[in-house]
């Protein structure tokens, strides 16, 4: 009788997730956690490579290789955390314990990453080792939050469009995390506190940025975990059997999810897209200083395009999915992101941009950037929403709820984006661009500036164009998803009888 009652409760919870909207409060605090994740991504993507290569003297190629090494650790930790959280059982559910565990170690690793001991600074080998170790640790603790957090978001609703709304909150608060850190760094620290010198090239200027990032990470993630704990009873409806777990189980889980055709096409698309995004993100500060010749204050204003593009995407993503479906939304926005992100440097290489260092140039970059930010935001929302749909398709085929494993791919490729970008940027800087560390902004040879623009412009487009082509292979549309939900509902009703 107890089992029947429990199954009945699970069926009612599943019906609630399918038919009702998730409360605004829940979506809000789910999104808040992304502020911390994005802050940690921002400081690593935007500053870590530049800090090690320009300021403390690590070879650009070694800095790229260090991040590449971390990819191999991510390939183990990301699916492992996903699989463990799928099987984990506690009175706090299977997701929240990891979310509470992650923020303090993550913040501490970021501090150590930007504060290597002075004894290491004279040795390329020791500095390289320090960068590798704390990059791996930082990304591992990032995984402990990101995968359970996204899996929780997928489990909040079974509705095709409501999932998009949930992930829109995740994406919007990610914007606030990145925009807030960008504004603090370039307006307050580089632009005001160190306005009498080039703060971007001054080591002490990074200390307040790192400390602020640490505080943002700890507060936002803990607030998100605490304020969504009331959803744990609802999330239990997604739990399957816990069972034992070992390395062979992990391999079986990974093989099982990779057997899904739609999932494979999303993964391949993510891989190639990572080449485009990672290259742009890593070279962003180099482009601002040496190609565009912007002041820190001007560089800070460039984030306005993200603010505009992401806000528009927040209100339109669900509408686009309802009208055009997720497949075509993903394909078109992948190509749109690729085209518009490289458009400004491409036009500059052709001589069709305002003068370097001018405010006209700032508004030129912002105007074009609004389109790339919109496309990138809708693309991110769409892929995360599609992963939740694929997890249901997988559950119908296997009987297993494994959102953690599916979202481990998202976190892995998010980190692969900056890793691949660091590798590309590192070798490009070392062997092609040949940007001398002693060259002051505004006095870099024209051929060096041209090569920098070539990498950030035409070359960076290659991966994104290929990604859009692979995304065409994703075929899980609204009609098929409705059939999947109907079949899952029949299975649930059978269990209760």
Secondary structure, DSSP 8 states (H G I E B T S, - for coil): -HHHHHHHHHHHHHHHHHHS---HHHHHHHHHHHHHHHHHHHHIIIIIHHIIIIIS---HHHHHHHHHHHHHHHHHHHHHHHHHHHH---TTTTTHHHHHHHHHHHHHHHHHHT---GGGTT-HHHHHHHHHHHHHHHHHHHHHHHHHHHHHHHHT---HHHHHHHHHHHHHHHHHHHHHHHHIIIIIIIIIITTTTTGGG-TTHHHHHHHHHHHHHHHHHHHHHHHTGGGHHHHGGG--------HHHHHHHHHHHHT-HHHHHHHHHHHHHHHHHHHHHHHHHHIIIIIS---HHHHHHTTHHHHHHHHHHHHHHHHHHHHHHHHHHHHHHHHHHHHHHHHHHHHHHTT-S--TT-HHHHHHHHHHHHHHHHHHHHHHHHHHHHHHHHHHHHHHHHS---HHHHHHHHHHHHHHHHHHHHHHHHHHIIIII---TT--TT-S-HHHHHHHHHIIIIIHHHHHHHHHHHHTT----HHHHHHHHHHHHHHHHHHT-
